[in-house]
Amino acid sequence: MEQLIAYLQKMGVLKTKRITSAFKAVDRADFVLPEYILSAYEDKALPIGYGQTISQPAVVAFMLELLEPEHGERILDVGSGSGWTTALLANIVGAKGKVYGVEIVPELTAYGQANIAKYNSHADITQAQAILGLPEKAPFDRILVSASGPSIPQPLLDQLNMGGIMVISINEAIWKVYKKEKSKTNIEKFEGFLFVPLIENK
């Protein structure tokens, strides 16, 4: 794991102390399937079943740095998968914060719940419902979306606090969305990323 962290730092995608500390504290090997355990510290996405993956560490580090999570914040993790990003965020926000993961695949919801239970984390993972996100727990200071869609989902933007940040994959780019006002955003785009599609329950 130390070699992976050193590699991510050398790449320049893992920068801040709080995010680096989370990568050290939350072992990726606890969030991969047994048959991929020997690849847990490689910088590549790995299958977790049901057509989903645990994201490439470099991409996760890049997205978390864009998200700028802070101690004490309330964060929504959409497409929580195996629970790795949920646990990383929970480590960062600490006891005064809270992370809510949502996952559309029932089997992965259970898998993610079991994985984050390995840590004394301030996080929950629940089954995704008809409305995208988790409106009953909104608003959130930060929203991380580990799946790709054609545009910014309005339901998620509505659940973001004023002054909050959402990091999301749109087509083949990662967008950093600042919510300035109810209907005003600033957007930074970073091209060249592929994610599984964002699917809404119908």
C-alpha positions as CSV (number, residue, x, y, z in Angstrom):
1,M,0.0,0.0,0.0
2,E,2.9,2.4,0.8
3,Q,4.2,1.9,-2.8
4,L,0.8,2.7,-4.2
5,I,0.6,5.9,-2.2
6,A,4.1,6.9,-3.1
7,Y,3.2,6.3,-6.8
8,L,0.1,8.5,-6.5
9,Q,2.0,11.2,-4.9
10,K,4.7,11.1,-7.6
11,M,1.9,11.3,-10.3
12,G,0.7,14.4,-8.6
13,V,-2.8,13.2,-8.0
14,L,-2.5,12.7,-4.3
15,K,-1.5,16.0,-2.6
16,T,-3.2,17.0,0.6
17,K,-2.4,15.6,4.0
18,R,-6.0,14.7,5.0
19,I,-6.6,12.7,1.8
20,T,-3.2,11.0,1.9
21,S,-3.9,10.1,5.6
22,A,-7.2,8.5,4.5
23,F,-5.5,6.4,1.8
24,K,-3.1,5.2,4.5
25,A,-5.8,4.4,7.0
26,V,-8.4,2.7,4.7
27,D,-6.9,-0.4,3.1
28,R,-8.1,-0.9,-0.5
29,A,-7.6,-4.7,0.0
30,D,-10.6,-4.6,2.3
31,F,-12.8,-3.5,-0.6
32,V,-11.9,-5.9,-3.4
33,L,-13.1,-9.4,-4.1
34,P,-10.9,-12.3,-2.8
35,E,-9.9,-13.3,-6.4
36,Y,-8.4,-9.8,-6.9
37,I,-6.6,-9.4,-3.6
38,L,-3.2,-9.6,-5.2
39,S,-4.1,-6.7,-7.4
40,A,-5.5,-4.5,-4.6
41,Y,-2.5,-2.1,-4.7
42,E,-2.2,-1.8,-8.4
43,D,-3.3,1.4,-10.1
44,K,-6.2,-0.1,-12.0
45,A,-9.9,-0.6,-11.7
46,L,-11.0,-4.0,-10.6
47,P,-14.3,-5.9,-11.1
48,I,-16.6,-6.1,-8.0
49,G,-19.4,-8.0,-9.8
50,Y,-22.7,-7.0,-11.5
51,G,-20.9,-5.1,-14.2
52,Q,-19.3,-2.7,-11.7
53,T,-15.8,-1.9,-10.6
54,I,-13.8,-0.4,-7.8
55,S,-12.3,2.6,-9.4
56,Q,-8.6,3.1,-10.3
57,P,-6.8,4.6,-7.3
58,A,-5.3,7.5,-9.3
59,V,-8.8,8.5,-10.4
60,V,-10.2,8.2,-6.9
61,A,-7.3,10.4,-5.6
62,F,-7.9,12.9,-8.4
63,M,-11.6,13.2,-7.7
64,L,-11.2,13.5,-3.9
65,E,-8.6,16.3,-4.3
66,L,-11.2,18.1,-6.6
67,L,-13.9,17.5,-4.0
68,E,-11.9,19.1,-1.2
69,P,-13.6,17.3,1.6
70,E,-13.2,18.7,5.1
71,H,-13.5,17.6,8.7
72,G,-17.1,17.8,9.9
73,E,-18.8,17.9,6.6
74,R,-21.9,16.0,5.4
75,I,-21.1,14.1,2.1
76,L,-23.1,12.1,-0.3
77,D,-21.3,9.3,-2.2
78,V,-23.4,8.3,-5.3
79,G,-22.5,4.9,-6.7
80,S,-20.7,3.7,-3.6
81,G,-20.0,0.2,-5.0
82,S,-17.7,-1.7,-2.7
83,G,-17.6,1.2,-0.2
84,W,-14.0,2.2,-0.6
85,T,-14.7,5.9,-1.5
86,T,-17.4,6.0,1.2
87,A,-14.8,4.8,3.8
88,L,-12.1,7.2,2.6
89,L,-14.5,10.1,2.9
90,A,-15.7,9.0,6.3
91,N,-12.1,8.9,7.5
92,I,-11.6,12.5,6.3
93,V,-14.8,14.0,7.8
94,G,-14.2,12.4,11.2
95,A,-16.6,12.0,14.1
96,K,-18.3,15.3,13.6
97,G,-19.1,14.6,9.9
98,K,-21.2,12.0,8.1
99,V,-21.0,10.2,4.8
100,Y,-24.0,8.7,3.1
101,G,-23.4,6.2,0.3
102,V,-26.1,5.1,-2.1
103,E,-25.9,2.2,-4.5
104,I,-28.4,0.9,-7.0
105,V,-27.3,-2.8,-7.1
106,P,-28.8,-4.5,-4.0
107,E,-26.0,-7.0,-3.7
108,L,-23.4,-4.3,-3.9
109,T,-25.3,-2.3,-1.2
110,A,-24.9,-5.2,1.1
111,Y,-21.3,-5.8,0.0
112,G,-20.4,-2.1,0.7
113,Q,-22.1,-2.2,4.1
114,A,-20.1,-5.2,5.1
115,N,-16.9,-3.6,3.9
116,I,-17.3,-0.2,5.7
117,A,-18.3,-2.2,8.9
118,K,-14.6,-3.2,9.0
119,Y,-13.9,0.4,10.0
120,N,-15.3,2.5,12.8
121,S,-16.5,5.0,10.2
122,H,-19.1,7.7,10.3
123,A,-20.8,6.3,7.2
124,D,-23.9,4.5,6.0
125,I,-24.6,2.8,2.6
126,T,-28.3,2.5,1.5
127,Q,-30.1,1.1,-1.5
128,A,-30.8,3.8,-4.1
129,Q,-34.4,4.9,-4.3
130,A,-36.6,6.3,-7.0
131,I,-35.2,9.8,-6.7
132,L,-31.5,10.1,-7.5
133,G,-29.4,10.8,-4.4
134,L,-30.7,10.9,-0.8
135,P,-33.0,13.9,-0.6
136,E,-34.3,13.1,2.9
137,K,-30.7,13.6,4.2
138,A,-30.0,16.7,2.2
139,P,-28.4,19.2,2.0
140,F,-24.8,18.0,1.6
141,D,-21.6,20.0,1.7
142,R,-20.0,17.7,-1.0
143,I,-21.4,15.2,-3.5
144,L,-19.2,12.6,-5.2
145,V,-20.6,10.7,-8.2
146,S,-18.6,7.7,-9.3
147,A,-20.6,7.0,-12.4
148,S,-21.1,8.8,-15.7
149,G,-24.1,10.6,-17.2
150,P,-24.8,13.0,-20.1
151,S,-25.4,16.1,-17.9
152,I,-25.5,17.3,-14.3
153,P,-28.5,15.6,-12.6
154,Q,-30.8,18.4,-11.3
155,P,-31.9,16.3,-8.2
156,L,-28.3,16.1,-7.1
157,L,-27.7,19.8,-7.6
158,D,-30.8,20.5,-5.6
159,Q,-29.3,18.4,-2.7
160,L,-26.0,20.3,-2.7
161,N,-25.5,23.2,-0.2
162,M,-24.9,26.7,-1.4
163,G,-21.1,27.0,-1.7
164,G,-20.9,23.2,-2.0
165,I,-18.9,21.1,-4.5
166,M,-20.0,18.2,-6.6
167,V,-17.5,16.1,-8.5
168,I,-19.1,14.0,-11.3
169,S,-18.2,12.2,-14.5
170,I,-20.0,13.7,-17.5
171,N,-19.5,11.7,-20.7
172,E,-15.7,11.2,-20.8
173,A,-14.7,14.1,-18.5
174,I,-14.7,14.8,-14.7
175,W,-16.5,18.0,-13.8
176,K,-16.0,20.0,-10.6
177,V,-19.2,21.9,-10.0
178,Y,-19.3,24.8,-7.5
179,K,-22.8,25.7,-6.5
180,K,-22.7,29.5,-6.1
181,E,-26.5,30.1,-6.0
182,K,-29.7,28.1,-6.5
183,S,-29.4,28.3,-10.3
184,K,-25.8,29.4,-10.7
185,T,-22.7,27.1,-10.9
186,N,-19.1,27.4,-11.8
187,I,-17.7,24.3,-13.6
188,E,-14.2,23.0,-14.3
189,K,-13.8,20.2,-16.7
190,F,-11.0,17.6,-16.9
191,E,-11.1,15.4,-20.0
192,G,-10.2,11.7,-20.6
193,F,-12.0,9.6,-18.0
194,L,-14.3,6.6,-18.4
195,F,-16.9,5.4,-15.8
196,V,-19.7,3.0,-15.6
197,P,-23.0,4.7,-16.5
198,L,-25.1,6.4,-13.9
199,I,-28.5,4.6,-13.7
200,E,-31.6,5.9,-12.0
201,N,-34.3,3.7,-10.5
202,K,-37.5,4.0,-12.4
